[in-house]
Amino acid sequence: MFIAVLLYCSILDDATSCDVMIRKNHLFTTEVECKQEIATIAQGLLVTGHYVKAKCFAFNPYGESA
């Protein structure tokens, strides 16, 4: 499973203008599905003038070994 995390800022060199968005209530089954979703969200933020860094992380909510 994968979790989507996006860091977006309105001013590139001002960390106080940044926020983090995490899709905590929806885990993705595949990394491809996760990357497609964050690409769509990132494009929407870029259009509004934000600087965006998005990434999918492997996530195991059940604590099982991979």
SULGI-V469389 format. One record per residue. OMEGA is omega as a letter, one per 20 degrees, with the letter a starting at -180 (none if undefined). Layout:
BEGIN
OMEGA, OMEGA
END
This chain:
BEGIN
a, r, a, r, r, r, r, a, r, r, a, a, r, a, r, r, a, r, r, r, r, r, a, a, r, r, a, a, a, r, r, r, r, a, r, a, a, r, r, a, a, r, r, r, r, r, a, r, r, r, a, r, a, a, r, a, r, a, r, a, a, r, r, r, a, none
END
